[in-house]
Amino acid sequence: MLEEDTIVAIATANGIGSISIVRLSGPSALKIALQLSKKKELKPRLATLASLYNSKSEIIDEALLIYFKNPYSFTGEDIVEFQCHGGIAISNIILSECMLAGARIANPGEFSKRAFLNNKIDLTKAEAIAKIIEARSEDAVKLLARQLKGELSSFVNDIREDLLFMLAYTEVTIDYAEEDLPSDILEQIKTKLDAIILKLGNTLEASKRREGLIEGFKVAIIGKPNVGKSSLLNKLLNFDRAIISTIAGTTRDTIEESVKIGTHLIKIVDTAGIRDASDEIEKIGIEKSLEAVEDADIIICLFDNSHAKDDEDDKVLSIIEEHKNKKILTVLNKSDLKNVFDKTLLHEPLTLSTKEDINPLISLIEEILDANTHSDEMTLISKRQVDAVSQTLYHIHEAYSPLNTGELEFFAYNIQEALEYISNITRPYDNEQMLDVMFGAFCLGK
């Protein structure tokens, strides 16, 4: 499905650098490149050094030209890349000359869209391309590289094949009851259903645990006022981001910053002190603190080693009790002062001083994140993918009852819905695929 028009865009970030890349794609890409370079030909996949000229035959720059002949290119169309000297002015001049020669500016994402339409990539790879450009951590890059390689596509295709198998046999059973069908066909279908439910369930759980891989895992620091939350934030960031004061309630809003621990990007949220506040502004800050706890992947709960437990500590302990499903680290701060707090009230507390060494806490956070990220489990990278898998799982569960009662039309409907939802992750489902399985497997019409 080659497009009729030729598009052009600067493929590198704006700014000064050693090189800048201007990319052409479409039926006139080669013609425009030859016009700007005054070359008679460009050999595919061979870097050619050439002078570039404007429409007045004035020299613009000396650049490397690489021609990718369709269909052996990213978009499946003819592509020419100009690798010119870096700088805004040069690449913009080349861009303008390409437009004068007949190209138009590409719309956002249009190169990837054409690659999709020409069956060069599927939607999982398109999403991975978009996200890998913005990736800020090594973990994100590794995960997205797996999707670029086609790992999720293979996962989806395996499930599609099983669903197509079920749908094809069901349709044959409904329409061609006299055909000789395998006696254990229902057992085969139930076995496949069970396997799909397990795979999709595990994928959703793994994706939920690892959703911070792309944007950064969220770590919320909570505790009563003056327990050292802002000091811990500043120590983790290695600069004074939050105001530190002996006055309780100094932090009235959540403060969010990103920092790298090991190979992991984390978003640290310093929260307002948990207590019964009379000040309206402080109340709002405490509400935001509780919201931060809900969103966090890891919760660091700080307690004051130099003071006995009080009602405000009880509020923090109740938050821990309410969020047992999350990873919670209890920290007994101010270890440089005399111990007064009863350590037995806390589960495996880490004792330290935010004024001194917090490396044990950093190591513990890194260990937790390593356990969550270093896994071969399939991970979904977007809400769109998560929603598609959730809907697929829902319709597969819905298919069980009519299968058991012999209501095959309703069973087929739910399998069809599941097939469409899972297919939306990669490429929309085409009903002809099911027909191919039907007619290919059963030789109908003999």
Order of alpha helices (4+ residues) and beta strands (2+ residues): beta-beta-alpha-beta-beta-beta-alpha-beta-alpha-alpha-alpha-alpha-alpha-alpha-beta-alpha-beta-beta-alpha-beta-alpha-beta-beta-alpha-alpha-alpha-alpha
